[in-house]
Amino acid sequence: MTRFFVALLTPPAVTDFAMEVIGQLGDRHQTHTAKAPPHITLQAPFEWKIQDIQRVEAGLAQFAQAHSPIPIQLSGFGSFPPHVLYIQVLKTSGLMNLQSDLPQTLDPELGIVDPKIRQRGFTPHVTVASRNLTRQTFGLVWEALQGFEQIEVEFWSDRLTLLQHDGQQWQIRREFSFDQSQQNLIGD
């Protein structure tokens, strides 16, 4: 079995900003994140047989083609005390609808379920510190995070990404483009 997850990746400028924050927090406080490109998780990690991954890919391709690109808004920093610090992603209707639609494809057709999402709900975010962040260091790292320029960015997300763990880190396995024909017709 191999581990996978589904996410929206950030565009280059946001990725660069997030990596700078991750790097500086890591240098100062020895914090880390999962070894993945900056992203907004839509489907938490799950295990799947690599020889059967085409079924998941086909489901994601069909799902993506049924959805239009969505605007994503980032605004400042947030936290899940005492172990996670992140760039806040606003809960726009487009993003919330996309995330709530995904399990309706993955669960009945493939049996991929995230039981935690049903318990705690979906809080979109881009993690900047989650490893080696203890109760003792949380306050110090949160204070350091407030020293960074507060990010206020909006961008269009036009694809889903399936990431695969290679035993060391997360790699992009495949991207699935949303239906581009509707982008200019939608609002949030």
C-alpha positions in Angstrom: 0.0 0.0 0.0 1.1 3.5 -0.8 0.0 6.8 0.8 -1.7 9.5 -1.2 -3.6 12.7 -0.6 -5.5 15.3 -2.7 -4.8 19.0 -2.5 -4.8 22.4 -4.2 -1.3 23.5 -4.6 -0.4 27.2 -4.1 0.9 29.3 -7.0 4.7 30.1 -7.2 4.6 33.5 -5.3 2.6 31.9 -2.4 4.8 28.8 -2.5 7.9 31.0 -2.2 6.4 33.0 0.7 5.3 29.8 2.5 8.7 28.2 2.0 10.5 31.4 3.4 8.3 31.3 6.5 8.8 27.5 6.9 12.6 27.9 6.5 12.9 30.8 9.0 10.7 29.1 11.6 12.7 25.9 11.1 16.1 27.7 11.5 15.0 29.6 14.6 12.8 27.1 16.4 13.6 23.7 14.7 10.0 23.3 13.5 9.1 21.5 10.3 6.1 20.6 8.1 5.3 17.4 6.2 7.7 17.1 3.3 5.2 18.3 0.7 4.8 21.4 -1.4 2.7 24.2 0.2 -0.9 23.2 -0.3 -4.5 23.2 0.9 -5.5 19.6 1.7 -8.9 18.5 0.4 -8.6 14.8 1.1 -6.4 13.7 4.0 -3.8 11.0 3.4 -5.1 7.5 2.5 -3.6 4.2 1.5 -4.1 2.6 -1.9 -2.6 -0.1 -3.9 -0.2 1.5 -6.4 -1.2 -1.0 -9.1 -4.8 0.1 -8.8 -4.3 3.9 -8.6 -5.8 4.4 -12.0 -9.2 4.0 -10.4 -8.5 6.9 -8.1 -7.1 9.0 -11.0 -10.1 8.3 -13.2 -12.4 9.4 -10.3 -10.4 12.6 -9.7 -10.3 13.4 -13.5 -14.1 13.1 -13.7 -14.6 15.1 -10.5 -12.3 17.9 -11.7 -14.0 18.2 -15.1 -17.3 18.7 -13.3 -15.9 21.7 -11.4 -14.8 25.2 -12.4 -11.7 27.0 -11.2 -12.3 28.7 -7.8 -10.9 31.8 -6.2 -8.8 31.2 -3.2 -8.1 33.9 -0.6 -5.3 33.9 1.9 -5.4 36.2 4.9 -2.8 36.3 7.7 -1.9 33.5 10.0 -3.8 31.1 12.2 -3.3 28.1 14.4 -4.6 24.8 15.8 -3.0 25.2 19.3 -0.7 23.8 20.4 0.8 22.0 17.4 0.0 23.6 14.1 0.6 27.1 12.6 -0.6 28.1 9.2 -1.5 30.7 6.6 -5.3 31.2 6.8 -7.4 30.3 3.8 -10.8 32.0 3.8 -13.8 29.7 3.7 -15.3 30.9 0.4 -18.3 29.2 -0.9 -16.4 27.9 -3.9 -13.8 26.2 -1.8 -16.2 24.9 0.8 -18.4 23.4 -2.0 -15.5 21.8 -3.7 -14.3 20.2 -0.5 -17.7 19.0 0.4 -18.3 17.5 -3.1 -15.0 15.5 -3.1 -16.0 12.9 -0.5 -19.2 12.3 -2.5 -17.0 11.0 -5.3 -14.3 9.3 -3.3 -16.4 7.6 -0.7 -19.2 5.8 -2.6 -17.1 5.0 -5.7 -13.7 4.2 -4.0 -14.4 3.8 -0.3 -11.9 6.6 0.6 -13.2 8.2 3.7 -11.7 10.8 6.1 -13.6 10.1 9.4 -11.8 13.1 11.1 -13.4 15.6 8.7 -16.8 14.6 9.9 -15.8 15.2 13.5 -13.9 18.4 13.3 -15.1 20.0 10.0 -13.0 21.5 7.2 -10.7 24.4 8.0 -8.7 25.2 4.9 -5.1 26.2 5.6 -1.5 26.1 4.4 0.7 24.7 7.1 3.9 26.5 8.0 4.9 24.6 11.2 3.6 21.4 12.6 6.6 19.1 13.4 8.7 19.6 16.6 6.1 22.2 17.8 5.5 21.5 21.4 3.3 23.1 24.0 6.4 24.8 25.4 7.5 26.3 22.1 4.1 27.1 20.6 3.9 30.6 22.1 7.4 31.5 21.0 6.9 30.3 17.4 3.5 32.0 17.2 5.1 35.3 18.3 7.9 34.8 15.7 5.2 34.2 13.1 3.6 37.6 13.9 6.9 39.2 12.8 6.3 38.2 9.2 4.5 40.3 6.7 0.8 39.4 6.9 -0.1 37.8 3.6 -3.3 39.0 1.8 -3.5 37.2 -1.5 -6.2 36.0 -3.9 -5.6 33.6 -6.7 -7.6 31.2 -8.9 -7.1 27.5 -8.3 -7.6 25.6 -11.6 -6.6 22.0 -10.7 -6.6 19.3 -8.2 -3.3 17.5 -7.4 -2.8 13.9 -6.3 0.3 13.6 -4.2 2.1 10.3 -3.5 4.5 9.6 -0.7 7.8 8.0 -1.9 9.0 6.9 1.5 10.8 10.2 2.2 8.5 13.0 1.0 5.4 13.8 -0.9 5.7 14.0 -4.7 3.2 15.3 -7.3 1.8 12.2 -8.9 -0.8 13.8 -11.2 -2.8 17.0 -11.7 -6.4 17.2 -12.8 -7.6 20.5 -14.5 -10.9 22.0 -13.7 -13.4 22.8 -16.5 -11.9 26.1 -17.7 -14.9 27.1 -19.8 -16.8 28.4 -16.8 -14.1 30.4 -15.1 -15.2 33.8 -16.2 -18.8 33.1 -15.4 -18.5 32.3 -11.8 -18.4 34.6 -8.8 -18.1 33.9 -5.1 
